[in-house]
Amino acid sequence: MTNPNIPPLSDETSTESDDTSPPCVLVFNASDPSGAGGLNCDVLSIASVGAHALPVVTGAYARDTAEIFDFFPMDEEAVTEQARAILEDAPVQVIKVGFAGSPENISAIAELATDYADVPLIACMPNLSWWDEGKIDLYQDAFRELLLPQTTVLVGNHTTLWRWLLPDWASEKSPTPRDIARAASELGVPYTLVTGIPLPDQFIDNVLATPQATMGSEKFERFDAVFAGAGDTLSAALAALIATGSDLTGAVSEALHYLDRCLDAGFRPGMGHVVPDRLFWAQSEDDDDEAAGDESTVPDIFEIPFNETKH
């Protein structure tokens, strides 16, 4: 069943794009030189599930695979001009917002989203513990006031969303996904995807919730590793799956399973955290080194069927 809050493409939009073209996702995020998160992650994840990313740079991290040292935001005018240029050229099915970099950029993105109010907006609130506390407060206040009223699905880790949306939580028990979804709903968000909820026996739960109900959940065994870029991977995949026409609950389930496979195939490119492998499906299941060394068994061109790159 198609969710009424995830609008289908209009006839006008359908005629503007080539029938063979993948749907487009407009992405706001930062450049990440480690490749763990940011725009690099978004582009790979979105392409992996069959859509096309239109990336808008909001700034640049100075980081390695272990930690973030600094961040350099783009000017809000530059963010606006990037987005306006492509929005006037290509039809967009979904907007995904990662790290906007500054309150000014959040304001610019919110103004753009207002002009495309019928386009679903997936917003991810990352862990900002690396940043200056004053900057975190200003950023989250702007996000709360300007962007959440236009957000279709809010994605975030249980602890991150709890501390942000329920700072005065007094109960000895942790807030449930519905508690967090209720707080988000008061700010205009109809759906909240709460991830990383601790469960017994080294399992975690991930729940799509509204204030009234739990719409779906997926439990996975916790990996014995520290990952970078998991939130961007999940939210980008979710945005792409919605763009391809999946209903919300189905898209959430498939995006979570996609993330689980990415984490399972994760690798450590440097000396820091593990990076999800968003192209795990391109690896041979039979890792036969001997066959790989035989040039006669390796095709000249690695071909993936056009627009059929879903895992």
HELIX and SHEET records of a PDB file:
HELIX    1   1 ASP A   11  GLU A   16  1                                   6    
HELIX    2   2 GLY A   38  SER A   48  1                                  11    
HELIX    3   3 GLU A   76  LEU A   87  1                                  12    
HELIX    4   4 PRO A  103  ASP A  115  1                                  13    
HELIX    5   5 GLU A  133  ALA A  142  1                                  10    
HELIX    6   6 PHE A  143  LEU A  147  3                                   5    
HELIX    7   7 LEU A  148  GLN A  150  5                                   3    
HELIX    8   8 HIS A  158  LEU A  165  1                                   8    
HELIX    9   9 PRO A  177  SER A  185  1                                   9    
HELIX   10  10 ALA A  230  ALA A  243  1                                  14    
HELIX   11  11 LEU A  248  ASP A  264  1                                  17    
HELIX   12  12 PHE A  280  ALA A  282  5                                   3    
HELIX   13  13 ASP A  289  ALA A  292  1                                   4    
HELIX   14  14 GLU A  295  THR A  297  5                                   3    
SHEET    1   A 9 ILE A  68  PRO A  73  0                                        
SHEET    2   A 9 HIS A  52  ARG A  63 -1                                        
SHEET    3   A 9 CYS A  24  SER A  31  1                                        
SHEET    4   A 9 VAL A  94  VAL A  97  1                                        
SHEET    5   A 9 LEU A 121  CYS A 124  1                                        
SHEET    6   A 9 VAL A 153  ASN A 157  1                                        
SHEET    7   A 9 TYR A 191  LEU A 199  1                                        
SHEET    8   A 9 PHE A 203  ALA A 209 -1                                        
SHEET    9   A 9 THR A 214  GLU A 221 -1                                        
END                                                                             
